[in-house]
Structure formats: structure tokens, C-alpha cells
Amino acid sequence: MTEAAGSKRPARGSLALYGVAFALILVAGGTLVVSARGFLGSTGLLWASTVCSVLAILAAVAGLWWPRRR
């Protein structure tokens, strides 16, 4: 059902937060690749990848609940 058909449900989901989550996943993947190319010599990049992944998950979940601007 679309809004034009008379749906009274508010639009949900922030596209900006989804974009942030996607960018964070790309950064997490990039740091993981850089860490792997260095044969996992340092755990700092692994931790950075983990933090970016967790932040991406949080941004995606927040994007589900944050109301969309009209």
C-alpha cells in the first residue's frame, strides 16, 4: 500500500543513516584488507575494522528507527 492510497503510517528509515552504515562497512572492509596484506602483523587495524563494523551495525539499526524527513 502506498501513501497515495491512504496509508496513515509514517515513513520510517533514514536513508542518510543507511548511507553512513554503508560507508562504515566499506571502511571496515578496507582496513581488514590492509591488515591482511600486512599478514596480520598488527592487531590495531583489526580492532579498527571491528569498531567500524560495530558502528555500521548501530547506524543501520538507528536508521530503521529514525524517522525519515519529508
N, CA and C of each residue as an Amber inpcrd file, in Angstrom:
protein
   210
   0.8440000  -1.1720000   0.0000000   0.0000000   0.0000000   0.0000000
   0.8930000   1.2390000   0.0000000   0.5900000   2.2090000  -0.7930000
   1.3980000   3.4260000  -0.8720000   0.7480000   4.5340000  -0.0670000
   1.5040000   5.6000000   0.1300000   0.9490000   6.7350000   0.8540000
  -0.1920000   7.3810000   0.0820000  -0.1250000   7.3450000  -1.2340000
  -1.1850000   7.9270000  -2.0470000  -2.4870000   7.1640000  -1.8810000
  -2.3870000   5.8900000  -1.5130000  -3.5780000   5.0680000  -1.3460000
  -4.2210000   5.2890000   0.0150000  -3.6850000   6.1450000   0.8390000
  -4.3100000   6.5000000   2.1020000  -3.6660000   5.8720000   3.3150000
  -2.5010000   5.3620000   3.2030000  -1.8230000   4.7920000   4.3430000
  -1.4790000   5.8980000   5.3310000  -1.7670000   5.6560000   6.5940000
  -1.5050000   6.6650000   7.6230000  -0.2220000   6.3760000   8.3860000
   0.5240000   5.3240000   7.9960000   1.7760000   5.0120000   8.6780000
   2.8390000   6.0320000   8.3010000   3.5720000   6.5190000   9.2910000
   4.6520000   7.4650000   8.9760000   5.7960000   6.7480000   8.2590000
   6.4620000   7.4730000   7.3990000   7.6220000   6.9060000   6.6930000
   8.7320000   6.6610000   7.7070000   9.3430000   5.4920000   7.6300000
  10.3950000   5.1490000   8.5750000  11.6660000   4.8690000   7.8310000
  12.7580000   5.0620000   8.4870000  14.0530000   4.7260000   7.9270000
  14.7600000   5.9340000   7.3480000  15.8980000   6.2240000   7.8940000
  16.6990000   7.3540000   7.4370000  17.7010000   6.8750000   6.4000000
  17.5740000   7.3630000   5.1830000  18.4970000   6.9910000   4.1290000
  19.9040000   7.4920000   4.4200000  20.0140000   8.6220000   5.0950000
  21.3360000   9.1510000   5.4410000  22.0670000   8.1970000   6.3830000
  21.3560000   7.6440000   7.3560000  21.9960000   6.7030000   8.2780000
  22.3630000   5.4030000   7.5720000  21.5440000   4.9790000   6.6250000
  21.9000000   3.7980000   5.8320000  23.1740000   4.0670000   5.0350000
  23.2950000   5.2740000   4.5060000  24.4990000   5.6520000   3.7650000
  25.7280000   5.6570000   4.6610000  25.5700000   6.1590000   5.8690000
  26.6710000   6.1580000   6.8400000  27.0760000   4.7220000   7.1690000
  26.0860000   3.8650000   7.3690000  26.3740000   2.4610000   7.6750000
  27.1210000   1.8020000   6.5200000  26.7000000   2.0820000   5.2980000
  27.3670000   1.5010000   4.1350000  28.8110000   1.9900000   4.0350000
  29.0180000   3.2760000   4.2670000  30.3760000   3.8300000   4.2190000
  31.2550000   3.1990000   5.3080000  30.6950000   3.0030000   6.4920000
  31.4630000   2.3790000   7.5750000  31.8250000   0.9320000   7.2470000
  30.9300000   0.2230000   6.5770000  31.2430000  -1.1520000   6.1720000
  32.3700000  -1.1580000   5.1530000  32.3480000  -0.1900000   4.2280000
  33.4370000  -0.0980000   3.2560000  34.7700000   0.1810000   3.9390000
  34.7680000   1.0720000   4.9210000  35.9870000   1.3830000   5.6680000
  36.4510000   0.1520000   6.4450000  35.5090000  -0.5580000   7.0620000
  35.8670000  -1.7660000   7.8130000  36.4880000  -2.8050000   6.8910000
  35.9110000  -2.9880000   5.7230000  36.4770000  -3.9330000   4.7630000
  37.8450000  -3.5020000   4.2900000  38.0130000  -2.2250000   4.0590000
  39.3080000  -1.7090000   3.6180000  40.3890000  -1.9140000   4.6550000
  40.0730000  -1.6450000   5.8990000  41.0800000  -1.8440000   6.9540000
  41.3890000  -3.3190000   7.1360000  40.4040000  -4.1690000   6.9360000
  40.6480000  -5.6010000   7.0300000  41.5780000  -6.0770000   5.9180000
  41.3640000  -5.5640000   4.7070000  42.2310000  -5.9230000   3.5800000
  43.6540000  -5.4250000   3.8150000  43.7930000  -4.1870000   4.2800000
  45.1300000  -3.6470000   4.5470000  45.8220000  -4.4640000   5.6350000
  45.0740000  -4.8470000   6.6520000  45.6480000  -5.6600000   7.7170000
  46.0680000  -7.0250000   7.1910000  45.2720000  -7.6280000   6.3380000
  45.5930000  -8.9420000   5.7850000  46.8100000  -8.8750000   4.8640000
  46.9450000  -7.7750000   4.1280000  48.1160000  -7.6260000   3.2520000
  49.3930000  -7.5380000   4.0600000  49.2900000  -7.0270000   5.2650000
  50.4490000  -6.9690000   6.1590000  50.6010000  -8.2480000   6.9620000
  49.8940000  -9.3030000   6.5560000  49.9380000 -10.5980000   7.2230000
  49.6170000 -10.4950000   8.7080000  48.6630000  -9.6440000   9.0070000
  48.1450000  -9.5010000  10.3650000  49.2520000  -9.2110000  11.3760000
  50.2030000  -8.3930000  10.9520000  51.3300000  -8.0470000  11.8080000
  50.9300000  -7.2000000  13.0000000  49.8610000  -6.4450000  12.8600000
  49.4070000  -5.5920000  13.9470000  47.9190000  -5.8180000  14.1730000
  47.5310000  -5.8570000  15.4110000  46.1090000  -6.0340000  15.7040000
  45.3570000  -4.7050000  15.7180000  46.0750000  -3.6060000  15.5930000
  45.4190000  -2.2930000  15.6050000  44.4300000  -2.1240000  14.4650000
  44.8180000  -2.5610000  13.2700000  43.8970000  -2.4510000  12.1380000
  42.7160000  -3.4040000  12.2740000  42.9340000  -4.5400000  12.8910000
  41.8180000  -5.4580000  13.1280000  40.8090000  -4.8460000  14.0860000
  41.3180000  -4.1770000  15.1070000  40.4230000  -3.5090000  16.0470000
  39.6910000  -2.3540000  15.3800000  40.3770000  -1.6330000  14.5210000
  39.7200000  -0.5400000  13.7920000  38.6140000  -1.0850000  12.9000000
  38.8590000  -2.2130000  12.2590000  37.8460000  -2.8500000  11.4240000
  36.6540000  -3.2940000  12.2630000  36.9340000  -3.8530000  13.4190000
  35.8670000  -4.2970000  14.3110000  35.0180000  -3.1260000  14.7820000
  35.6690000  -2.0390000  15.1660000  34.9410000  -0.8510000  15.6260000
  34.0810000  -0.2850000  14.5090000  34.6190000  -0.2050000  13.2990000
  33.8340000   0.2990000  12.1630000  32.6400000  -0.6060000  11.8690000
  32.8300000  -1.9020000  11.9970000  31.7270000  -2.8380000  11.7650000
  30.6230000  -2.6580000  12.8010000  31.0040000  -2.5190000  14.0550000
  30.0130000  -2.3200000  15.1220000  29.2830000  -0.9950000  14.9230000
  30.0190000   0.0580000  14.5780000  29.3760000   1.3470000  14.3280000
  28.4360000   1.2770000  13.1280000  28.7950000   0.5030000  12.1260000
  27.9250000   0.3370000  10.9640000  26.6320000  -0.3680000  11.3510000
  26.7360000  -1.3780000  12.1840000  25.5390000  -2.0820000  12.6500000
  24.6510000  -1.1340000  13.4440000  25.2460000  -0.3630000  14.3290000
  24.4660000   0.5870000  15.1320000  23.8030000   1.6540000  14.2550000
  24.5200000   2.1370000  13.2390000  23.9460000   3.1380000  12.3340000
  22.7920000   2.5480000  11.5350000  22.9290000   1.2970000  11.1000000
  21.8510000   0.6610000  10.3420000  20.6140000   0.4510000  11.2120000
  20.8170000   0.0230000  12.4480000  19.6840000  -0.1650000  13.3570000
  19.0390000   1.1830000  13.6840000  19.8680000   2.1980000  13.9200000
  19.3230000   3.5400000  14.1740000  18.5670000   4.0470000  12.9550000
  19.0450000   3.7080000  11.7670000  18.3710000   4.1130000  10.5380000
  16.9890000   3.5100000  10.4120000  16.7770000   2.3460000  11.0170000
  15.4520000   1.7330000  10.9950000  14.4580000   2.5070000  11.8530000
  14.9460000   3.0760000  12.9320000  14.0480000   3.7310000  13.8940000
  13.9690000   5.2360000  13.7310000  14.9610000   5.8390000  13.1280000
  14.9670000   7.2860000  12.9480000  13.9430000   7.6480000  11.8800000
  13.0430000   8.5720000  12.1520000  12.0250000   8.9070000  11.1440000
  12.6260000   9.6000000   9.9360000  12.0850000   9.2840000   8.7750000
  12.5380000   9.8730000   7.5300000  12.0120000  11.2960000   7.4220000
  12.8840000  12.1940000   6.9470000  12.4350000  13.5820000   6.7190000
  11.6260000  13.6340000   5.4420000  10.6450000  14.4760000   5.4250000
   9.7830000  14.5870000   4.2310000  10.1900000  15.7220000   3.3780000
